[in-house]
Amino acid sequence: MNIIYFITGLGMGGAERQVVNLADRMSARGHNVVIAYLTGDADVLPEDPNVTVVALNGNKTIFGMMRAVNNLVKLIRRFKPGVIHSHMVHANLIARMIRLFIKIPKLICTAHSSNEGGKLKMLAYRLTDFLADLTTNVSQEAVDILIAKGASSAGRMVFVPNGIDTGRFVFDKHVRNEVRARESVDSSTRVLLAVGRLVEAKNYPCLLDAFKLVLNDHENICLWIVGDGPLAADLALYVNKANLNGKIKFFGSRDDVPSFYCAADVYILSSAWEGFGLVVAEAMSCETLVVATDCGGVKEVLGDSGYLVEPFKPEALRQGIISALNLTPEQKRSLVISARSRVVDNFSLESVVNRWEELYAQPRT
């Protein structure tokens, strides 16, 4: 089968990594795969050399979008895909509109959040819903929210989770010791970790406020933040003004994220909103204890295998972190083993790829 994955961009984000992972696995299963992205730089790329990556060279101007659409149409005519699987709001809407002018045997659109935009985008989703064979979202809560907003209707949008490569995201004690030694962190220091783009949705100010409160109870502790984004300078300034430079370290974008999960004692998600909460599942797969805000589909991922707290509340986040830090080694071991099993049983990449293959092969209704 010829498959085009069409996505808004290939920056360092959960949706982008998911698309690349799907492309790699589908290619390994014998499908011909192209990833086409609308705009920006390609920071996340497939590992399989047989996966073709096409930059459509769009930008925020009308002429830039017209150029990108024209390039996508040319790609479709040349590649003749059996399925186009679009991801994220702009790619979803463009893929639907293109279907008015060119034959697309099957179009599946995937949203990656309960917050896909304001009323205008929800109206655009609703008016173009009939042009997609199926729309999916990465959590049941996100599906319910977008249906309630009128973006789609029951049965037209369904839940398909993100998949985790549980062979890559796995605990390794040697890696843990290596990373901590590299960062001059001894065994008595507790390492808190956050991974994700430095953007509004991740609500890092809440995390930093909570960390300051945690320092009142635990002095021998530090916070590592892995990721980059438009708020990097503001967050660095915040840390400097709070005199926390010796306690908080920013690592920027990294391609060795599993090693950070292994090295950490507690993973923290402070997000205001999420779709699936991919980083939560990754941390769980690496047997890292998780404290996360109750946003989007995070509770569907975490279950009872970690600590779920109210979003936008630094004190609630502090309490969750303190509870995690105060577990006995036996209690922590039991919880992280449960978390790893939950991810393997429900969110493994192989099972999710199987689901997508089933959806791609289903006849149109």
SULURVEN-V630745 format. One record per run of one state. SS is the DSSP state (H for helix, E for strand, L for the rest). FROM is the first residue (numbers start at 1). TO is the last residue. Records with the same first field share a line. If there is no record, write none. Layout:
SS->FROM-TO, FROM-TO
//
This chain:
L->1-1, 8-9, 11-13, 29-31, 40-41, 43-51, 59-61, 80-82, 88-88, 99-106, 112-118, 132-133, 138-139, 149-153, 155-156, 160-163, 165-172, 183-189, 196-199, 203-203, 215-220, 228-231, 242-247, 253-256, 264-265, 270-277, 286-288, 294-297, 303-306, 310-313, 326-328, 347-347, 362-365
E->2-7, 10-10, 32-39, 42-42, 52-58, 83-87, 107-111, 134-137, 154-154, 157-159, 164-164, 190-195, 221-227, 248-252, 266-269, 289-293, 307-309, 348-348
H->14-28, 62-79, 89-98, 119-131, 140-148, 173-182, 200-202, 204-214, 232-241, 257-263, 278-285, 298-302, 314-325, 329-346, 349-361
//
